[in-house]
Amino acid sequence: MIRSVLIMLLLLTYSSFVSPAFSDDTEQRIKKLEDTVQEQQKEIETLKNEQNKQQDQDTTQTAKGSSSWKVSGLFGASALTNPNISLVLDTFMYSSNLNHTELENRGIPDFTTNGLDRRTGFDFREAELALFAPVDPYFNLYANFPIVENGISVEELYAVTTFLPWGFQIKGGKFKSNFSRLDAQHPHAWDFFDIPLPYRAFLGDEGLGGQKGVQITYLPPLPVYTLIGIEGFQGENELLFGDDAADGPHAVSAFVKFSADLTDTSTFYFGPAILYGKTKNTNIIPNAEVAGDSTLYELEAVWKWKPANAQTLIVQSEYMFLTTSGGTAQDLTTMIVDPLKRRQDGFYIQALYRFYRWGIGARYDMLNVFAETFTRAGVQQDSGTPWREAAAVEFNPSEFTRIRLQLAHDRSDPHGRTNDEIILQFLFGIGAHAAHAF
């Protein structure tokens, strides 16, 4: 009996699994799954097609971008094919109580024998022709050609990287150094007509000038703007180094620049720098050649207050300390060498207040502030304390024009006459000119 019941239960169970209703339900579930798989496969194919289409568009756009700088022509061409070109004219009228010969012979004793190449009347310092354009996605190219009465020269011609990671940048060619504040500027960007005495005494009338070499800078990710840089130069500055001082590059500089906002309306900028190189020239001591090693230390500081767009006050100062050790040849024919020990310094401080189109400023320069050692063959030379003061008023009819009147009382030659100057300067600019640094 039990056996019969078990057999019947097994038969009923089997019949339920193979019943038409169960079979139909299974087929429907399989069909639904197949439909779902087909829909998902179609969606995958659609997404793949969209992805391939976007990649094709990106590739085409990249190709256009990489080749656009090769297109020539003016209208319709890429900006990469049309360099920014500007021209700045720097012209002036000069008056002095000294005549042209006295100005030419007016050096700074024990600093430089270079005089002032000026004469009473109208003149122009230079017309600065500047060009800038990206070369490709990796480099920018800059050029600056001062045009003077006797011709045109190359002051700057260099390339700068735009692709290096981690805040690094490399500059190579001929460029103005970032060693000091005014060295990095062109004369038309100065707040006064001429350069301060420490520059004229240690570097020349235009500072270090354009130097052939390479510069590497690093901008670390810090909350305060910090720029670290090193430079290697050929060392062609005639006053501090000289072409014949050594074969190949013989000058190097290192600097750090900091900038921070003190308040919502004021910013403070400062930084130390050092410049070292081999020296060999004949424009420090009359009728003698100086040869040795020179190191120039520099500290700069700028405070800018800008409470409104039409109102700005800038206070700026730099201190320089020069050391030179080597020898001097008293007689260039027989080359009799006397030991030389040089420890000299200088500073300037200036303030410029601009209100709308007007500006007024004052500057004071001084040499031998804390250090006054110029010893030849063990004999200390009497360099005195050269100094100069200047005041200026400027009017800016537009951002492309500046008219400046400067008065100066120059006692840079302690053993000579005072040079009282009146300078009326005109600056005119046309074209696209890059913004000046802070």
PyMOL commands that set and color helices and strands:
alter all, ss='L'
color gray80, all
select helices_A, chain A and resi 2-17+20-68+79-81+100-104+187-189+197-202
alter helices_A, ss='H'
color red, helices_A
select strands_A, chain A and resi 84-96+121-136+139-148+151-152+156-161+168-176+210-218+225-233+251-261+266-281+289-308+311-329+337-355+358-376+379-380+387-398+401-411+419-431
alter strands_A, ss='S'
color yellow, strands_A
deselect
rebuild
show_as cartoon
